Amino acid sequence: MDLNILENTLMRAFSVGRYSIWSDYQKAGIMLMVDEGLRVSDMLKLTWQNVSNDGRIIVRQGKNSATLVVTPRFYSEVWRRFAVSKASMCYYLNYMQIYRMFRDLGLSLEEHENGNASVTHIGRKLVAREVYRVANDINDSAAALGHKSTRSTQYYIRKRGASNRGNVLNSDLPLDGGLVVCKNAVVKLKATRKKKRLK
């Protein structure tokens, strides 16, 4: 799955079916979360005070991540209304609503060896991978997610079976399916571990 498929699936769900009756604020929050790769908790913390006069949204992330300033591609007019409403996103959405909706729509990344799937983090992982695929630089992926260190970004760009810290996607290959790792990073990681054991 890629980011465009995820966004199109959500937009289709918001236009017909049971999710079409959700409020514009609910739809705007979910689309911002997916499009910008935000954590659910960071999106739920948004209030009217986070929306600037020019429509940009200031996302103050937790977990030692940097603040992001983003411009919504979806529902930009709704965000302007949100700023005037003096509301908070957690009034309209909660984690379980989002989780259930994603599961209901079949939106998850089944990529952990233990069988666990990324459900609400799917947008965050796809944004990190897309930036890495285009820029071929983990620092750019880290900046897109607001990470201060590339170490935590590696988790988002790994694929199934890539359990070592050094395993990251090779940007020359497609992101859909299969284990794709940078073998040089694995070799370097193993060599470093052997040196430490010898000392």
C-alpha positions, -999 to 999 in steps of 0.1 A, spaced: 0 0 0 12 35 -7 1 69 6 -21 77 -24 -40 45 -20 -45 52 17 -57 88 11 -80 77 -18 -95 49 3 -103 74 32 -117 100 9 -140 74 -7 -151 63 27 -159 98 37 -180 104 6 -202 73 7 -212 48 34 -212 50 71 -183 74 74 -199 100 52 -220 112 81 -189 120 102 -184 157 107 -160 177 85 -138 182 116 -134 145 120 -126 140 84 -101 169 84 -83 155 114 -79 120 100 -68 133 66 -42 156 82 -29 128 104 -25 105 74 -12 131 49 14 145 73 23 113 91 12 125 125 7 103 156 -30 100 166 -21 116 200 -5 146 183 -35 151 160 -60 148 189 -41 175 208 -48 201 181 -69 230 192 -81 261 174 -50 279 187 -28 256 166 -43 270 133 -26 302 121 -43 330 102 -29 318 69 -42 283 74 -11 266 85 -13 242 114 13 241 142 17 205 155 35 203 188 45 167 189 53 147 220 79 120 225 108 144 221 99 152 185 103 186 169 73 209 163 60 207 127 43 235 108 21 219 81 -3 232 54 -33 208 50 -39 195 15 -74 182 24 -102 202 40 -82 234 42 -114 255 45 -126 232 73 -94 240 92 -101 277 89 -136 272 104 -120 250 131 -98 280 141 -128 303 145 -148 276 163 -125 277 194 -127 239 195 -104 210 202 -99 180 180 -103 156 209 -139 168 212 -146 153 178 -124 122 177 -108 97 200 -82 70 194 -107 40 194 -129 57 167 -99 60 145 -86 25 152 -120 9 145 -125 29 113 -91 19 99 -97 -18 109 -132 -16 93 -117 -3 61 -89 -29 61 -62 -2 65 -31 -17 82 4 -28 74 10 -64 84 47 -64 86 60 -75 119 73 -110 123 52 -114 155 20 -109 134 12 -74 148 0 -49 123 4 -11 122 -31 3 121 -32 39 132 6 44 124 1 34 88 1 70 75 33 78 96 51 48 81 40 55 46 51 92 48 85 82 61 90 56 34 78 79 6 102 107 17 130 81 20 122 67 -14 123 101 -31 151 117 -12 172 86 -5 182 102 28 170 91 62 176 126 76 149 139 53 125 112 66 134 121 101 127 158 94 93 150 78 83 131 110 98 157 133 123 133 147 154 147 163 174 115 157 174 92 127 175 62 150 138 63 157 131 70 120 146 36 111 116 19 127 93 36 103 112 27 71 120 -9 79 101 -37 62 90 -72 74 119 -92 87 141 -62 91 146 -65 128 182 -52 130 186 -15 135 208 -12 104 181 -26 81 164 1 61 147 3 28 168 4 -4 153 34 -23 160 19 -57 134 -9 -51 96 -6 -48 80 -2 -14 53 -27 -20 58 -62 -6 89 -82 2 119 -76 24 140 -48 10 171 -40 31 203 -22 26 229 -50 29 258 -26 36 241 -14 68 236 -50 80 272 -59 73 285 -28 91 262 -35 121 274 -71 124 311 -61 120 306 -35 148 290 -61 171 319 -85 165 344 -58 174 326 -50 206 325 -87 216 363 -92 210 372 -63 233 
